[in-house]
């Protein structure tokens, strides 16, 4: 693979499994130094080892709980990452929380709060903490991983779908607000029915052959984080629909 991300430093949330882990590996293969963020240390160590054993740039791995993080913790995390890497060229918000697919009458307030905290509040808080650094960059790409139910509401998806719809609004608002920052772009990528842990949870009876392999979307994730996407901001892109 061409080293189109050489010298880039990219932060990936939810990097311990699923789309986040595979995006992190693909970015490292493309030459980037990746910062792996997740809650599960064992899984983070696994993707860290995969990258190192493949001979790609050595990543950083940080255990961090997006559910409990407050503004101070996001700011401290940004400072820690900056002290280690001296730069950050982009963020991919892969982390997501889906409690269950169920009728609204069985969904609880706490479930909604937790989904909003991880799916919307955390991407805002984390990106906001890095904005002073991004204002100094020549090129910055923020990718928010979206969900099709945010565009087309459907029964039983209210909590998760509503939180992802709010994520779309956050991304487009940020794109509009920070268009003045040179090279800054914020976009939403909606992967579709991937063969991922989340899809396995929401569609347990589905045959794996009906799902799209994650490697099919990796070129899109590389393009949108790279300088090739310069000037493309405020878009919601459905990768497989």
VEXDOKE-294524 format. One record per residue: y, z, x of N, C-alpha, C in turn; residue in one letter. Coordinates in steps of 0.02 Angstrom, whole numbers, plus 50000, padded with zeros to 5 digits. Each point is the difference from the previous one (the first is absolute). Example, Ala and Ser with C-alpha at 12.3 -4.5 7.8 and 13.67 -1.06 7.14 Angstrom:
REM VEXDOKE-294524
SITE  nnorth    nup  neast  canorth   caup  caeast  cnorth    cup  ceast  res
SITE   49716  50390  50660    50059  50000   49955   50060  50000  50045    A
SITE   50053  49964  49982    50059  50003   50042   50055  50037  49961    S
//
This chain:
REM VEXDOKE-294524
SITE  nnorth    nup  neast  canorth   caup  caeast  cnorth    cup  ceast  res
SITE   49940  50000  50042    50060  50000   49958   50062  50000  50044    X
SITE   50050  49961  49982    50063  49999   50037   50032  50068  49998    X
SITE   50032  50020  50054    50031  50066   50004   50070  49997  49970    X
SITE   50003  49984  49935    50065  49991   49967   50036  50066  49990    X
SITE   49965  50055  50009    50032  50066   49992   50008  50037  50066    X
SITE   49995  49962  50055    50006  50031   50066   50066  50037  50006    X
SITE   49996  50061  50027    50057  50045   50011   50027  50031  49935    X
SITE   49970  49985  49943    50020  50032   49938   49967  50069  49993    X
SITE   50035  50046  49969    49972  50065   49982   50002  50005  49924    X
SITE   49941  50007  49970    49995  50000   49927   49965  50063  49976    X
SITE   50029  50032  49950    49971  50059   49969   49963  49979  49937    X
SITE   49937  50023  49994    49960  49985   49941   49978  50065  49968    X
SITE   50018  50011  49937    49976  50059   49964   49933  49983  49966    X
SITE   49961  50052  49986    49934  49987   49972   49956  49961  50048    X
SITE   50010  50013  50065    49967  49959   50051   49929  50021  50016    X
SITE   49975  50051  49966    49934  50025   50017   49943  49964  49965    X
SITE   50015  49959  49950    49946  49964   49965   50028  49941  49962    X
SITE   49956  49959  49973    50019  49945   49955   50049  49951  50031    X
SITE   50047  49977  49959    50049  49951   50022   50040  50025  50059    X
SITE   50020  50063  49998    50041  50028   50054   49966  49995  50068    X
SITE   49935  50017  50002    49963  49998   50063   49993  49929  50025    X
SITE   49985  49953  49956    49990  49931   50021   50066  49967  50020    X
SITE   50054  50017  49966    50066  49974   50020   50018  50027  50069    X
SITE   49988  50064  50012    50015  50029   50065   49962  49965  50055    X
SITE   49936  49987  49989    49959  49966   50051   50025  49929  50012    X
SITE   50017  49965  49946    50025  49931   50007   50066  49998  50037    X
SITE   50044  50049  49987    50064  50002   50035   49990  50014  50074    X
SITE   49954  50045  50016    49985  50015   50070   49972  49938  50035    X
SITE   49957  49964  49964    49972  49938   50028   50054  49948  50013    X
SITE   50052  50002  49958    50056  49953   50007   50051  50024  50051    X
SITE   49985  50056  50034    50043  50022   50055   50044  50060  49987    X
SITE   50000  50026  49939    50045  50056   49983   49971  50066  50024    X
SITE   50046  50046  50013    49981  50070   50008   50006  50032  49931    X
SITE   49945  50023  49972    50001  50026   49932   50001  50076  50000    X
SITE   50036  50026  49952    50002  50072   49988   49959  50013  49937    X
SITE   49943  50032  50008    49954  50012   49944   50017  50066  49967    X
SITE   50014  49997  49935    50018  50060   49963   49949  50011  49943    X
SITE   49973  50060  49996    49952  50015   49947   49984  50074  50000    X
SITE   49961  50021  49950    49983  50071   49994   49933  50017  50033    X
SITE   49955  49952  50003    49933  50014   50023   49994  49987  50075    X
SITE   49995  50053  50039    49998  49993   50073   49940  49960  50024    X
SITE   49942  50012  49970    49940  49966   50022   50006  49925  49991    X
SITE   50026  49979  49942    50008  49929   49987   50054  49970  50045    X
SITE   50054  50038  50012    50052  49975   50045   49972  49989  50070    X
SITE   49959  50048  50023    49970  49993   50066   49955  49939  50003    X
SITE   49967  49984  49945    49955  49942   49999   50039  49934  50010    X
SITE   50054  49992  49962    50039  49938   50007   50036  49999  50068    X
SITE   50021  50059  50023    50030  50005   50067   49951  49975  50053    X
SITE   49938  50025  49996    49949  49980   50049   49984  49926  49995    X
SITE   49997  49973  49939    49987  49928   49992   50052  49958  50037    X
SITE   50063  50020  49993    50055  49963   50032   49996  50004  50075    X
SITE   49988  50061  50026    49997  50010   50072   49940  49963  50030    X
SITE   49942  50005  49968    49940  49968   50025   50006  49924  50000    X
SITE   50042  49973  49955    50010  49928   49998   50048  49976  50054    X
SITE   50031  50047  50035    50046  49981   50054   50070  49984  49977    X
SITE   50017  50020  49940    50068  49987   49974   50047  50056  50022    X
SITE   50066  49992  49990    50047  50053   50020   49981  50067  49970    X
SITE   50002  50052  50041    49979  50066   49977   50046  50024  49943    X
SITE   49970  50019  49944    50041  50022   49943   50018  50073  50003    X
SITE   50040  50021  49953    50014  50071   49989   49967  50019  49934    X
SITE   49972  50059  49996    49969  50024   49939   50031  50067  49981    X
SITE   50025  50004  49938    50034  50060   49977   49972  50022  49933    X
SITE   49976  50061  49998    49976  50028   49937   50061  50027  49961    X
SITE   50009  49976  49939    50060  50018   49961   49983  49996  49927    X
SITE   50020  50051  49962    49986  50003   49928   50061  49978  49961    X
SITE   49997  49940  49972    50056  49973   49962   50011  50038  49934    X
SITE   49948  50032  49975    50005  50035   49936   50045  50062  50004    X
SITE   49998  50034  50056    50038  50063   50006   50064  49993  50042    X
SITE   50010  49942  50030    50058  49991   50044   50066  50004  49962    X
SITE   50048  50034  50031    50067  50002   49972   50047  49962  50047    X
SITE   50064  50001  49984    50048  49961   50039   50001  50021  50073    X
SITE   49996  50065  50012    50001  50024   50069   49940  49975  50039    X
SITE   49941  50000  49968    49940  49977   50035   50003  49925  50014    X
SITE   50028  49961  49954    50007  49929   50013   50047  49988  50059    X
SITE   50055  50037  50001    50048  49993   50055   49968  50020  50067    X
SITE   49961  50054  49999    49967  50022   50061   49949  49949  50024    X
SITE   49964  49970  49952    49952  49948   50017   50034  49941  50033    X
SITE   50056  49978  49971    50037  49944   50028   50024  50015  50071    X
SITE   50023  50061  50010    50023  50019   50067   49942  50001  50050    X
SITE   49942  50026  49978    49941  50003   50043   49978  49929  50020    X
SITE   49997  49955  49952    49979  49932   50014   50050  49966  50046    X
SITE   50065  50010  49988    50050  49969   50043   49995  50026  50072    X
SITE   49988  50065  50007    49994  50029   50068   49942  49970  50038    X
SITE   49946  49982  49963    49941  49973   50032   50006  49925  50013    X
SITE   50027  49963  49952    49999  49927   50003   50066  49969  50020    X
SITE   50056  50037  49989    50068  49976   50016   50024  49944  49955    X
SITE   49958  49978  49953    50021  49947   49954   49951  49998  49941    X
SITE   50020  49967  49947    49955  49986   49945   50025  49936  49967    X
SITE   49955  49951  49994    50019  49934   49975   49979  49988  49928    X
SITE   49961  50046  49972    49980  49990   49931   49954  50054  49975    X
SITE   49993  50003  49934    49955  50047   49967   49960  49961  49948    X
SITE   49936  50016  49995    49959  49974   49945   49976  50059  49960    X
SITE   50023  50005  49938    49983  50057   49957   49935  49983  49962    X
SITE   49943  50016  50032    49934  49988   49969   49975  50061  49962    X
SITE   50023  50059  50017    49975  50060   49968   50013  49998  49925    X
SITE   49950  50018  49961    50007  50001   49927   49954  50054  49972    X
SITE   50021  50025  49943    49959  50052   49967   49989  49980  49927    X
SITE   49937  49994  49981    49981  49987   49931   49952  50054  49979    X
SITE   50020  50039  49949    49958  50056   49979   49940  49975  49961    X
SITE   50012  49963  49947    49945  49974   49959   50028  49950  49951    X
SITE   49957  49954  49978    50017  49955   49946   49978  50034  49935    X
SITE   50048  50018  49958    49983  50038   49940   50054  49992  49947    X
SITE   49984  50018  49937    50051  49998   49947   50057  50049  50016    X
SITE   50059  49983  49978    50058  50042   50013   49989  50071  49976    X
SITE   49965  50009  49944    49992  50068   49972   49959  50045  50047    X
SITE   49964  49969  50048    49961  50039   50047   50035  50005  50069    X
SITE   50055  49966  50008    50037  50003   50063   50046  50061  50000    X
SITE   50007  50033  50056    50039  50061   50003   50066  49989  50037    X
SITE   50046  50045  49990    50065  49996   50034   49990  50005  50076    X
SITE   49956  50045  50021    49988  50008   50072   49973  49936  50031    X
SITE   49955  49965  49964    49974  49937   50025   50057  49949  50009    X
SITE   50044  49996  49952    50057  49954   50004   50045  50019  50059    X
SITE   50014  50064  50007    50044  50023   50054   49970  49981  50068    X
SITE   49936  50012  50009    49968  49984   50063   50000  49925  50015    X
SITE   49988  49960  49948    50001  49927   50010   50070  49975  50018    X
SITE   50050  50028  49967    50069  49981   50017   50019  50023  50069    X
SITE   49978  50059  50020    50018  50026   50066   49973  49955  50055    X
SITE   49938  49979  49995    49970  49960   50053   50019  49926  49994    X
SITE   50002  49975  49938    50010  49928   49990   50073  49978  50001    X
SITE   50047  50047  49988    50071  49982   49997   50043  50044  50046    X
SITE   49995  50065  49990    50044  50046   50037   49987  49996  50075    X
SITE   49936  50000  50020    49984  49997   50071   50025  49936  50034    X
SITE   49990  49941  49971    50028  49940   50031   50076  50003  50007    X
SITE   50033  50028  49949    50073  50007   50004   50019  50048  50056    X
SITE   49969  50059  50000    50017  50051   50050   49986  49978  50071    X
SITE   49944  49966  50009    49982  49979   50068   50046  49944  50024    X
SITE   50011  49950  49958    50044  49945   50019   50071  50025  50012    X
SITE   50024  50042  49956    50068  50027   50006   50009  50036  50066    X
SITE   49949  50037  50023    50005  50037   50063   50011  49954  50060    X
SITE   49976  49938  49994    50007  49953   50056   50061  49954  49995    X
SITE   50037  50004  49945    50055  49952   49990   50051  50001  50057    X
SITE   50019  50058  50028    50047  49997   50056   49974  49959  50059    X
SITE   49933  50002  50011    49971  49961   50053   49998  49926  49981    X
SITE   49983  49985  49938    49996  49930   49978   50069  49966  50003    X
SITE   50052  50039  49990    50068  49971   50003   50017  49974  50069    X
SITE   49963  50022  50051    50012  49977   50069   49955  49942  50019    X
SITE   49950  49985  49958    49952  49946   50016   50029  49931  49987    X
SITE   49971  49952  50034    50015  49930   49986   49955  49972  49945    X
SITE   49942  50033  49990    49952  49976   49950   49957  50059  49977    X
SITE   49999  50011  49935    49960  50054   49972   49967  49975  49935    X
SITE   49935  50012  49994    49965  49981   49939   49965  50060  49969    X
SITE   50014  50012  49936    49967  50053   49962   49957  49967  49946    X
SITE   49936  50015  50002    49953  49973   49950   49976  50057  49955    X
SITE   50010  49991  49936    49974  50048   49950   49939  49967  49968    X
SITE   49943  50033  50002    49939  49972   49970   50001  50016  49925    X
SITE   50005  49948  49960    50006  50009   49928   49934  49993  49963    X
SITE   50005  49997  49933    49940  49997   49958   50016  49957  49939    X
SITE   49952  49960  49978    50012  49953   49946   50017  50034  49934    X
SITE   49974  50061  49989    50014  50035   49937   50072  50023  49996    X
SITE   50037  49997  50055    50071  50016   49998   50039  49943  49968    X
SITE   49971  49940  50001    50032  49941   49971   49977  49987  49929    X
SITE   49940  50020  49985    49971  49988   49934   49967  50063  49976    X
SITE   50036  50042  49962    49973  50064   49976   49936  49990  49960    X
SITE   49954  50047  50009    49935  49995   49967   49976  50070  49981    X
SITE   49962  50005  49947    49973  50064   49978   49963  50035  50056    X
SITE   50008  50066  50002    49966  50045   50046   50029  50001  50070    X
SITE   50048  49956  50014    50030  49997   50067   50070  50031  50003    X
SITE   50020  50036  49949    50070  50021   49993   50027  50038  50061    X
SITE   49966  50052  50022    50026  50040   50055   50007  49961  50065    X
SITE   49946  49968  50021    50001  49963   50063   50045  49939  49994    X
SITE   49993  49963  49946    50041  49939   49991   50074  50014  49998    X
SITE   50019  50055  49966    50071  50018   49996   50027  50018  50068    X
SITE   49960  50036  50040    50024  50019   50067   50007  49939  50044    X
SITE   49956  49951  49993    50005  49939   50039   50057  49955  49976    X
SITE   50015  50003  49935    50059  49964   49975   50063  50030  50030    X
SITE   50001  50066  50007    50058  50033   50032   50005  49981  50073    X
SITE   49942  49990  50032    50000  49979   50071   50032  49931  50006    X
SITE   49985  49955  49954    50031  49934   50000   50076  50006  49996    X
SITE   50023  50044  49955    50072  50009   49992   50031  50027  50064    X
SITE   49966  50048  50031    50024  50027   50064   50007  49945  50052    X
SITE   49949  49959  50006    50000  49947   50051   50057  49950  49989    X
SITE   50008  49978  49938    50052  49950   49985   50069  50030  50006    X
SITE   50008  50063  49981    50064  50034   50008   50018  50007  50073    X
SITE   49951  50018  50040    50011  50008   50072   50018  49933  50032    X
SITE   49965  49947  49979    50015  49933   50026   50072  49980  49985    X
SITE   50023  50014  49939    50067  49982   49980   50052  50043  50036    X
SITE   49986  50064  50004    50047  50047   50029   50009  49991  50075    X
SITE   49946  49983  50034    50003  49996   50073   49998  49928  50026    X
SITE   50016  49953  49957    50004  49930   50022   50053  49991  50055    X
SITE   50048  50047  50000    50053  49996   50051   49974  50016  50070    X
SITE   49944  50035  50005    49972  50017   50065   49966  49938  50029    X
SITE   50020  49980  50058    49975  49940   50031   49924  50001  50006    X
SITE   49968  49949  49973    49928  49993   50007   49958  50046  49957    X
SITE   50031  50041  49958    49962  50048   49959   49972  49965  49939    X
SITE   49937  50011  49986    49969  49973   49940   49949  50049  49972    X
SITE   49998  50001  49934    49953  50043   49964   49967  49958  49946    X
SITE   49934  49998  50001    49963  49959   49953   49937  50036  49976    X
SITE   49975  49977  49942    49940  50028   49971   49944  49948  50004    X
SITE   49944  50019  50027    49941  49958   50001   49947  50030  49954    X
SITE   49976  49960  49953    49948  50022   49954   49935  49965  50020    X
SITE   49953  50037  50028    49939  49969   50028   49953  49969  49950    X
SITE   49995  50029  49940    49950  49976   49952   49936  50042  50005    X
SITE   49946  49976  49970    49938  50039   49997   49962  50001  50067    X
SITE   50023  50042  50045    49970  50005   50067   49935  50040  49999    X
SITE   49959  49989  50049    49940  50039   50010   50020  50063  50039    X
SITE   50032  50046  49964    50028  50060   50031   49975  50062  49964    X
SITE   50008  50060  50031    49979  50062   49967   50033  50010  49932    X
SITE   50063  49982  49993    50034  50009   49936   49969  49955  49946    X
SITE   49985  49938  50017    49970  49954   49952   49930  50025  49980    X
SITE   49964  50027  50047    49934  50027   49986   50005  50059  49952    X
SITE   50054  50038  50005    50011  50057   49956   50018  49978  49929    X
SITE   50044  49949  49995    50024  49979   49934   49951  49954  49964    X
SITE   49957  49965  50038    49952  49953   49970   49931  50013  50029    X
SITE   49971  50058  49985    49936  50019   50031   49942  49954  49982    X
SITE   50002  49967  49943    49946  49956   49980   50007  49929  50024    X
SITE   50053  49986  50037    50014  49932   50022   49957  49982  50060    X
SITE   49975  49939  50000    49963  49975   50057   50047  49988  50058    X
SITE   49981  50020  50060    50044  49993   50058   50018  49927  50013    X
SITE   49958  49953  49978    50014  49929   50010   50059  49977  49957    X
SITE   50018  50040  49949    50056  49983   49958   50067  50020  50031    X
SITE   49996  50039  50053    50060  50024   50034   50016  49955  50059    X
SITE   50064  49999  50017    50024  49959   50056   49995  50041  50065    X
SITE   49969  49972  50052    49998  50036   50064   50070  50013  50027    X
SITE   50011  50058  50028    50067  50018   50024   50025  49951  50053    X
SITE   49954  49973  50040    50023  49955   50054   50035  49937  49974    X
SITE   49990  49984  49936    50033  49941   49971   50076  50008  49996    X
SITE   50024  50063  49994    50072  50011   49992   50035  50019  50064    X
SITE   49963  50010  50054    50030  50024   50062   50051  49951  50029    X
SITE   49988  49933  49998    50052  49954   50024   50066  50007  49963    X
SITE   49997  50015  49935    50061  50010   49961   50037  50063  50024    X
SITE   49964  50053  50012    50030  50062   50024   50031  49991  50069    X
SITE   49968  49960  50041    50028  49986   50067   50064  49959  49993    X
SITE   49999  49949  49958    50059  49957   49993   50060  50039  49974    X
SITE   49989  50042  49950    50056  50036   49970   50028  50055  50044    X
SITE   49960  50025  50047    50027  50052   50045   50031  49968  50062    X
SITE   49983  49937  50014    50023  49967   50060   50070  49971  49990    X
SITE   50029  49976  50055    50067  49970   49997   50000  49934  49962    X
SITE   49941  49973  49985    49996  49938   49961   50029  50009  49930    X
SITE   49998  50063  49975    50025  50014   49933   50075  50018  49999    X
SITE   50032  49991  50057    50072  50017   50006   50040  49965  49945    X
SITE   50040  50040  49965    50041  49973   49946   49967  50001  49932    X
SITE   49936  50016  49997    49964  50004   49936   49997  50072  49977    X
SITE   50039  50017  49950    50003  50069   49978   50007  50004  49924    X
SITE   49979  50057  49972    50006  50010   49928   49950  49960  49959    X
SITE   49941  49987  50028    49951  49960   49964   49938  50041  49982    X
SITE   49969  49982  49944    49936  50028   49980   49949  49943  50003    X
SITE   49952  50006  50044    49954  49945   50014   49929  50020  49980    X
SITE   49971  49962  49953    49931  50010   49982   49956  49956  50044    X
SITE   49960  50031  50042    49962  49963   50050   49940  49965  49970    X
SITE   49968  50030  49950    49942  49970   49969   50004  50009  49925    X
SITE   50020  49949  49963    50007  50006   49928   49983  49934  49965    X
//
